[in-house]
């Protein structure tokens, strides 16, 4: 079995957007991959740690932080 994992970063207009827009974006991606023979498996949340940036001699230093990414998982036999 083959797997394909792609990032899912929905975007909405803060004044007009809502969860229906996000669902529509996900639906379009799933449909496109389905047309290519991939079967939708699930939406996964991946937690990662972004390493701190020490800056130059401490100037402009930025602390590390935890980031979350959504990944769409597809499979194909």
ABEGO torsion letter per residue (X at the ends): XBBBBBBBBBBBBAAABBAAAAAAAAAAAAAAAAAAGBBBABBBBBBBBBBBBAEBGGBGBBBBBBBBBBBBBBBBX
